[in-house]
């Protein structure tokens, strides 16, 4: 499946990387791609939970931080992690229709 997915370092998951239109793939290949995506998609909530732990630790650190520059850095890091969570949820929701195709 490496030919059809590419690992996204920022999100921590593999994302579809299709070089042709969906209809151009053979039905068997489509089915394998969908099954593989469903496995990845199923792990997205776990990935989000991992990032939420990181955010909570950084928020705790921020609450005790007296250095203004470090506080700004922590805020920036928290913001970036929140952005990753948002993007993960977008991928998770955007492809909900895939579940229906896999199970039909």
C-alpha positions, 0 to 999 in steps of 0.5 A: 500500500506504500504506493497509494499512501504517504506518511505525513510527519506532522500528522503522524499518519499516512495519507492517501496519495493517489496518482490517478482518478479513483475510477481508473484503479481496478476494483480489487485495488480500490477495495485494498486502498479502502481497507487500508485507509479504514485501518489508518482512519480507525487510529486517528482518534488514538492519535488525537488522544496522544496529542491531547496529552501533550497539550495538557502537559504544555498547558500545565507547564504554561501555568507555572511558567514565569519567563515571558519568552518561554510562555510565548513558545509554549503558547505557540507549541500548544497552538500547533498541536491544536492545529494538528488535532483539527487537521486530523479531525478533518481527515477523519470526518471528510472520509466517513463515506469511505466506511460505507463503501468498505462495508457495502 
